[in-house]
Amino acid sequence: MTAIRARDAVASTTPQRSSAPSRRRGRLAAAAHPRIWLPFTVLLAVLLVLWERTSVDMPFLLPPLASIGETLANDPMYYVENAWITLQEALLGLLIGVAVALLLAVAISEVRLLRRAIMPVAVVLNVTPLVAIAPALVVAFGFGPEPKLIVTALIVFFPVLINVASGLRSVPAAVLQFYTVIRASRLEMLWHVRVPYALPYLFAGLKIVFPLSIVGAVVAEMSAPGAAEGLGTVISLASSNNRLAVVYASILVLALMGSLLLAVVTGLERRALHWHESAARGNA
């Protein structure tokens, strides 16, 4: 009965949604407007012109765009295969880091003593140069994927922990008082009140760590001796051989991967937070 009352209370404060087709048409119409795509298009064109100019004046810094495109076109599977290795490491490390961060965020939001014990350790991990410990992880775990997964998980761990812990503690006092009056249990309070309030914070953290997981995997590949695959290894080898076109082609693939992951988490956020006021502002 308490859970039913809780859901009714939340539903009563949830804004009414417009139909899905009308929202979709509204987003498409807004995206087609020149004020949306024209600034980015102009900036991109300016950057490409500056790139080409710089590649002529300083070829040791930037290769011509044509050479990057030629490198990608000559052997696309080379980049696809190495990108797949990096993506697997990024997603597995992301899954581990986010899962541990979520569990600890719930723990420190419910138990003050745990918060005082865990947060200093989390802060120390956040400021530790993980590149420096990657070789030590190789010594401990060998040349397999484990060091890369650990580095990636540690990189994505702190933003999710801080965001979710803040979200779980962001419930207004009036809402907490209402659920206390109806005698909601601690578990019901967590599931029906704290978790919904924490979801926007969670997705804000995921928008950071999804692309950041790619960075973590590449850093781990570049700093962990013995790595044989992945775009981080490709960049290291190409840099040592002064093959700038391969370096920037790999960077371009990584940028596309990061953008794709950000688009995925943004789409998930729109579906999960359709009831939230931020969605209403985004559709306005």
DRENKELUM-672212 format. One record per residue (C-alpha): x negated, y, z negated; residue number from 1. Coordinates in steps of 0.05 Angstrom, whole numbers, padded with zeros to 5 digits, always signed. Each point is the difference from the previous one (the first is absolute). Example, Ala and Ser with C-alpha at 12.3 -4.5 7.8 and 13.67 -1.06 7.14 Angstrom:
! residues 2
R      xx      yy      zz   nr
R  -00246  -00090  -00156    1
R  -00027  +00069  +00013    2
***
This chain:
! residues 284
R      xx      yy      zz   nr
R  +00000  +00000  +00000    1
R  -00057  +00047  -00016    2
R  -00033  -00013  +00067    3
R  +00066  +00014  +00036    4
R  +00008  +00066  -00036    5
R  -00071  +00017  +00017    6
R  +00011  -00013  +00073    7
R  +00064  +00040  +00000    8
R  -00035  +00058  -00034    9
R  -00056  +00000  +00052   10
R  +00050  -00008  +00057   11
R  +00040  +00060  -00024   12
R  -00061  +00044  +00007   13
R  -00022  -00028  +00067   14
R  +00014  +00047  +00059   15
R  +00046  -00026  +00055   16
R  -00037  -00020  +00063   17
R  +00018  +00018  +00070   18
R  +00007  -00056  +00050   19
R  -00064  -00032  +00024   20
R  +00011  +00015  +00075   21
R  +00011  +00074  -00014   22
R  -00063  +00004  -00042   23
R  -00039  -00036  +00054   24
R  +00026  +00047  +00054   25
R  -00017  +00060  -00044   26
R  -00072  -00024  -00010   27
R  -00009  -00013  +00075   28
R  +00027  +00068  +00018   29
R  -00045  +00034  -00051   30
R  -00061  -00039  +00026   31
R  +00014  +00020  +00072   32
R  +00000  +00074  -00017   33
R  -00063  +00037  +00024   34
R  -00013  +00029  -00069   35
R  -00014  -00071  -00023   36
R  -00046  -00027  +00054   37
R  -00028  +00063  +00033   38
R  -00047  +00023  -00057   39
R  -00032  -00068  -00006   40
R  -00006  -00006  +00076   41
R  -00034  +00067  +00006   42
R  -00048  -00015  -00058   43
R  -00017  -00068  +00030   44
R  -00015  +00031  +00067   45
R  -00045  +00052  -00032   46
R  -00037  -00054  -00040   47
R  -00011  -00042  +00062   48
R  -00028  +00059  +00038   49
R  -00047  +00017  -00058   50
R  -00021  -00073  -00003   51
R  -00018  -00002  +00074   52
R  -00038  +00066  -00006   53
R  -00038  -00025  -00061   54
R  -00017  -00066  +00034   55
R  -00033  +00039  +00056   56
R  -00040  +00045  -00047   57
R  -00016  -00053  -00053   58
R  +00006  -00070  +00030   59
R  -00037  -00029  -00060   60
R  +00059  +00021  -00044   61
R  +00062  -00014  +00041   62
R  +00005  -00045  +00062   63
R  +00045  +00020  +00059   64
R  +00072  -00022  -00007   65
R  -00006  -00038  +00065   66
R  -00055  -00044  -00028   67
R  +00043  -00016  -00061   68
R  +00058  -00020  +00044   69
R  -00046  -00041  +00044   70
R  -00028  -00037  -00060   71
R  +00070  -00017  -00023   72
R  +00023  -00021  +00070   73
R  -00061  -00044  +00014   74
R  +00010  -00046  -00060   75
R  +00066  +00014  -00035   76
R  +00002  -00069  -00034   77
R  -00065  +00015  -00036   78
R  +00033  +00058  -00036   79
R  +00066  -00037  -00010   80
R  -00034  -00060  -00032   81
R  -00042  +00042  -00047   82
R  +00059  +00045  -00015   83
R  +00041  -00061  -00020   84
R  -00055  -00022  -00049   85
R  -00002  +00070  -00031   86
R  +00076  +00004  -00003   87
R  +00005  -00067  -00036   88
R  -00051  +00022  -00052   89
R  +00036  +00067  -00008   90
R  +00069  -00031  -00009   91
R  -00022  -00054  -00048   92
R  -00040  +00049  -00041   93
R  +00059  +00047  +00001   94
R  +00047  -00054  -00024   95
R  -00046  -00019  -00058   96
R  -00013  +00072  -00021   97
R  +00073  +00022  +00004   98
R  +00025  -00062  -00038   99
R  -00049  +00009  -00057  100
R  +00014  +00075  -00002  101
R  +00075  -00011  -00004  102
R  -00006  -00050  -00057  103
R  -00046  +00045  -00039  104
R  +00043  +00062  +00014  105
R  +00061  -00034  -00031  106
R  -00042  -00024  -00059  107
R  -00029  +00068  -00016  108
R  +00067  +00034  +00008  109
R  +00032  -00047  -00050  110
R  -00056  -00007  -00051  111
R  -00037  +00062  -00021  112
R  -00058  -00039  -00030  113
R  -00013  -00033  +00067  114
R  +00001  +00068  +00034  115
R  -00054  +00025  -00047  116
R  -00042  -00062  +00013  117
R  +00009  -00008  +00076  118
R  +00000  +00072  +00026  119
R  -00072  +00016  -00019  120
R  -00024  -00064  +00034  121
R  +00041  +00017  +00062  122
R  -00030  +00070  +00002  123
R  -00070  -00028  -00005  124
R  +00014  -00048  +00058  125
R  +00028  +00057  +00041  126
R  -00063  +00042  -00006  127
R  -00048  -00059  +00009  128
R  -00035  +00000  +00068  129
R  +00027  -00066  +00026  130
R  -00049  +00000  +00058  131
R  -00056  -00009  -00051  132
R  +00031  -00062  -00031  133
R  +00017  -00035  +00066  134
R  -00070  -00033  +00006  135
R  +00009  -00025  -00072  136
R  +00067  -00030  +00019  137
R  -00034  -00036  +00058  138
R  -00050  -00030  -00049  139
R  +00057  -00022  -00046  140
R  +00050  -00025  +00052  141
R  -00041  -00015  +00062  142
R  +00007  +00024  +00072  143
R  +00074  -00017  +00007  144
R  +00060  +00046  -00002  145
R  +00002  +00005  -00076  146
R  -00046  +00061  -00007  147
R  +00039  +00038  +00053  148
R  +00067  -00016  -00032  149
R  -00025  +00022  -00069  150
R  -00027  +00066  +00026  151
R  +00064  +00014  +00039  152
R  +00044  -00018  -00060  153
R  -00040  +00045  -00046  154
R  +00005  +00058  +00049  155
R  +00076  -00004  +00005  156
R  +00012  -00018  -00073  157
R  -00006  +00068  -00035  158
R  +00048  +00043  +00043  159
R  +00056  -00051  -00006  160
R  -00012  -00008  -00075  161
R  +00003  +00075  -00014  162
R  +00059  +00013  +00046  163
R  +00044  -00057  -00025  164
R  -00017  +00012  -00073  165
R  +00019  +00074  +00009  166
R  +00065  -00020  +00035  167
R  +00020  -00049  -00054  168
R  -00008  +00056  -00052  169
R  +00036  +00053  +00043  170
R  +00071  -00018  -00021  171
R  +00037  +00061  -00028  172
R  +00015  -00001  -00074  173
R  +00075  +00006  +00013  174
R  +00000  -00063  +00043  175
R  -00039  -00039  -00053  176
R  +00048  +00025  -00053  177
R  +00060  -00024  +00040  178
R  -00028  -00070  +00008  179
R  -00018  -00001  -00074  180
R  +00072  +00018  -00017  181
R  +00028  -00058  +00041  182
R  -00052  -00045  -00034  183
R  -00037  -00022  +00062  184
R  -00055  -00049  -00015  185
R  -00073  +00017  +00013  186
R  +00000  -00045  +00062  187
R  +00064  +00033  +00026  188
R  -00030  +00068  -00013  189
R  -00062  -00019  +00039  190
R  +00036  -00031  +00059  191
R  +00060  +00048  +00007  192
R  -00033  +00066  -00021  193
R  -00075  +00002  +00000  194
R  -00012  -00041  +00064  195
R  +00047  +00042  +00043  196
R  -00032  +00064  -00026  197
R  -00069  -00029  +00014  198
R  +00014  -00020  +00072  199
R  -00015  +00069  +00031  200
R  -00065  +00001  -00039  201
R  -00016  -00071  +00024  202
R  +00010  +00018  +00073  203
R  -00041  +00063  -00009  204
R  -00056  -00044  -00025  205
R  +00010  -00051  +00055  206
R  -00006  +00055  +00053  207
R  -00069  +00013  -00028  208
R  -00025  -00071  -00010  209
R  +00027  -00033  +00064  210
R  -00048  +00039  +00045  211
R  -00052  +00001  -00056  212
R  -00001  -00076  +00000  213
R  -00029  +00003  +00071  214
R  -00054  +00047  -00027  215
R  -00014  -00048  -00057  216
R  -00007  -00060  +00046  217
R  -00047  +00037  +00047  218
R  -00043  +00026  -00058  219
R  -00004  -00070  -00028  220
R  -00021  -00028  +00068  221
R  -00053  +00053  +00009  222
R  -00028  -00005  -00070  223
R  +00004  -00075  -00013  224
R  -00061  -00035  +00030  225
R  +00013  -00061  +00042  226
R  +00065  +00025  +00031  227
R  +00007  -00028  +00070  228
R  +00068  +00023  +00023  229
R  +00046  +00060  -00006  230
R  -00002  +00071  +00027  231
R  -00044  +00023  -00058  232
R  -00053  -00049  +00023  233
R  +00010  +00022  +00072  234
R  -00012  +00073  -00020  235
R  -00063  -00019  -00040  236
R  -00031  -00039  +00057  237
R  +00019  +00051  +00053  238
R  -00029  +00057  -00042  239
R  -00066  -00037  -00009  240
R  -00004  -00009  +00075  241
R  +00021  +00072  +00016  242
R  +00063  -00022  +00036  243
R  +00043  +00060  -00015  244
R  +00056  -00019  +00047  245
R  +00011  -00066  -00038  246
R  -00002  +00037  -00066  247
R  +00054  +00050  +00020  248
R  +00041  -00053  +00035  249
R  +00001  -00040  -00065  250
R  +00018  +00063  -00039  251
R  +00058  +00013  +00049  252
R  +00027  -00070  -00011  253
R  -00005  +00009  -00075  254
R  +00037  +00066  +00005  255
R  +00056  -00033  +00039  256
R  +00003  -00056  -00052  257
R  +00005  +00050  -00057  258
R  +00054  +00039  +00037  259
R  +00040  -00063  +00012  260
R  -00003  -00020  -00073  261
R  +00022  +00070  -00020  262
R  +00058  -00004  +00049  263
R  +00021  -00067  -00030  264
R  +00001  +00025  -00072  265
R  +00036  +00063  +00022  266
R  +00054  -00042  +00033  267
R  +00006  -00043  -00062  268
R  +00007  +00062  -00043  269
R  +00057  +00027  +00043  270
R  +00038  -00066  -00008  271
R  -00014  -00009  -00074  272
R  +00012  +00073  -00021  273
R  +00060  +00017  +00044  274
R  +00036  +00019  -00065  275
R  -00054  +00047  -00025  276
R  +00004  +00075  +00007  277
R  -00066  +00000  +00040  278
R  +00036  -00040  +00055  279
R  +00056  +00051  +00001  280
R  -00050  +00057  +00009  281
R  -00036  -00039  +00055  282
R  +00065  -00009  +00039  283
R  +00022  +00071  -00009  284
***
